[in-house]
Amino acid sequence: DALHVSGNLTLAGALVVTLPEGFSPVLGESFDILDWDGTLTDRFDSIVLPELSGGKFWSTTSLYIDGTIAAYNTSDQFIISGVLDSNEDAGQTRSYDSSAGVVEPYNKDVVLAKTGIADLTIESGGYITFNSLVMQESNGSDASLEVNNSTLKIHGGNSVFAGDVTFNNGSDVRFDDATVGEFHTGNSLYIGNSSEIRAHSVSVFSGTTLTITKNAALNISQDGFSTTANNVVFNMGSGTSIETETGVTLSATNSTTNVTDATLTIGSDFILDGADSTATFTDSTITAELMSADRGSLAFLGSASNTTIGTGGMSMGSEEGASVLISESARFTVNGDILVQDIATINAYYGSLLNADSVTTVGDASL
């Protein structure tokens, strides 16, 4: 059985999967149980799967990517489990540093906190590479991953991060596969002190605090960067950067974005669509081909603030409204047309510089 949603899909509660009596999946067999045509929001609070025989286990790595679960053999996993045996609730910690050499469970899908509290630390020049790394959804909030002055390379499947993640002190984190390797996170993600993250996409889910600070960089190809669902806190600090070949979408509701002295280089669309949300860009440089702002409150502040939108222009407006504030001495250039409609507003303060080919206001919109 499968659930197909023709529009957006919002998840909550428990996912309970059962098998027909006498049926046992073969190794590698996958099952498509969820399909959606629109946007996926939130996740299940818990996942209950039937036990498998013959040393097989369920992989939910792709559940929130394409709605599939699959049966694998435990020999294909490198498991760091919070429960060491059935009678013990103690957490399990794995730590790797330069003394361990290059650690390469290359064809392994690493599962962190599969059944409890678990921590993985890579530090002091350590180098470790996996096929995929999954912080299991059921107990992910209790898990942690820390990469400190080290290299983490994930060369294969989609990776799901549901616990607290820290990349710090010049760490190099790479998601290298050309077609997959999407990066999903929950709870908290900290990228600091000249660390660099390279991935094909970054999706930040509900309740996450994302912090990029101290000259850290996030480089994204293919599917871009997005904050989705609700209650996301996104902070960027001095000297940091995001560079993406495609787009940046800030669509999480009731969320806060604070970007200071940072650089955003966006290959295509910059979409701002978070209801009851605020996004503030202070003394930052932003470059995008097109900007769309339908909901939420945006501010471009500071004398060093410089925003350049390409020939795709800028459009604003929906029934819920959107507002843009351009402060004194800030520069805002649109190499195309600006369309402000419905109840949207643009406020450009004295001393600011707003350049555009043309500006059109429709309905109750104002400039």
Salt bridges, closest charged atoms under 4 A:
ASP37 OD2 - HIS4 NE2 3.44
GLU137 OE1 - ARG43 NH1 2.88
ASP172 OD2 - ARG174 NE 3.43
ASP172 OD1 - ARG198 NH2 2.78
ASP176 OD2 - LYS153 NZ 3.72
GLU182 OE1 - HIS184 NE2 3.19
ASP273 OD1 - ARG295 NE 2.86
GLU320 OE2 - ARG295 NH1 3.38
